[in-house]
Amino acid sequence: LAAPSPTTAVPYMSVKCIDIRKNHHKTKWLMPWGPNHCEKLKDFDEAVSRQIEANDIVFAVHIPLPSKEMSPWFQFMLFIMQLDIAFKMDNDLKENAEITLDVSLAYRDDMFDDWEEIAHAMEIRKLKCTFGSPKTLESEGRHYDCDFLPFMEIGSVAHKYYLINIRLPVNERKGINVGIGEIKDIRLVGIHQNGGFTKVWFAMKTFLTPSILIIMVWYWRRITLMTRAPVLLEKVIFALGISMTFINIPVEWFSIGFDWTWMLLFGDIRQGIFYAMLLSFWIIFCGEHMMDQNERNRLSGYWKQVGPIAVGSFCLFIFDMCERGVQLKNPFYSIWTTEVGTELAMAFIIVAGICLCLYFLFLCFMVFQVFRNISGKQSSLPAMSKARRLHYEGLIFRFKFLMLITLACAAMTVIFFIVSQVTEGHWKWGDMTIQVNSAFFTGIYGMWNLYVFALMFLYAPSHKNYGEDQSNGDLGVNSGEELQLTTTITHVDGPTEVYKLARKEAQE
């Protein structure tokens, strides 16, 4: 209701500027419009008639469009390039053609300041183009259908104005930019986060951080009041709370005042830690409720399940460092530009997707086993005393409810992960478009927080201390079923108030 869509895409058309050094430009930066704009070319036919060489032409793009300015609230900028290439019999596009780009990026915060360089690079991009018509004289002038090319990504928008200058240097002897067809125009699509969405996102983080912190302090205090050491499940729930707090802490507020280009990478790392912790928690949570399992309350008993999660997370971290880590130095770098890089990136994403689906199936199998075990226990409930039966029914209901919520959260998390990967990749590897709105992002994020909050609330041990005489009886030390169902109750930290009342009734 409150936030606009998460991102906006703005199309830019580059302006062809003439850069002949004998005219001695005051600056090496060429502006497409404004008071100090460059000398422009309408098209390449004009360049041929004026005997202007390809090396003297610069494609200039000013960001944003005239009479607008960028804002730190936009958080990041991602640029995609599209080339308009016309067919000519004497200048055909070669198979597996590569285009070499000499690109520079500059910024300024005032329309009358000088441009300051941010980055400069020589980048190679593979052209993937198809031509729908037969390559005959009649088809001359028709355009190829070319894929989008990844161009640039910056992790912060700290300045008001940006300028991109692109050159296509030609060197026939070295074969640079030869056989790339007749390039008519260069178009860019700029994608940035919406300021309104950023404000809603920041507000959520600022509100949720103290909420989770307060419940964490309360939860850990409850555990320290116990006369025993914390069990594995309690430690894992607390670790999950820490990873949720790590995501929640709104360090993004600093990105409004500081030029922190590493925020995207930092956000990915935070999310990765939480994902890994959440997936590990679900496995341990189910495992600890398996009645027939001997290796309980020890992390070493779960190495087969937790190991692959750690390996998968590490692989995704390495992939992220290869892409976003390198972009901190060179914003024009993309792992998708080379054959090997594309195959590696696709392999990482496909393997991660397959692992997630297999993990989800394995989790469903574990949940099914736990439910089957509990159903077995339920069949022996009628033989128990009324108090004990009530107590078990309460425990079983609570556990089943939590398991169903867990499965729903797991399914939503898997869907969110796959959809966000496809959306991010849609500009990089195809024309599959998925419209993801703000409610999806904020909804999933809110769901995680509520889930962690509910876990700590439901699994905090009771603070009430009962005497030995009360806690023996029905709920004696030998009650293995009780231990196996709750994993947190021992003979002195045992029954709830409801049980106490029910027991009195049974005795009467």
Disulfide bonds with the S-S distance in Angstrom:
Cys17-Cys38 1.87
Cys129-Cys146 2.03
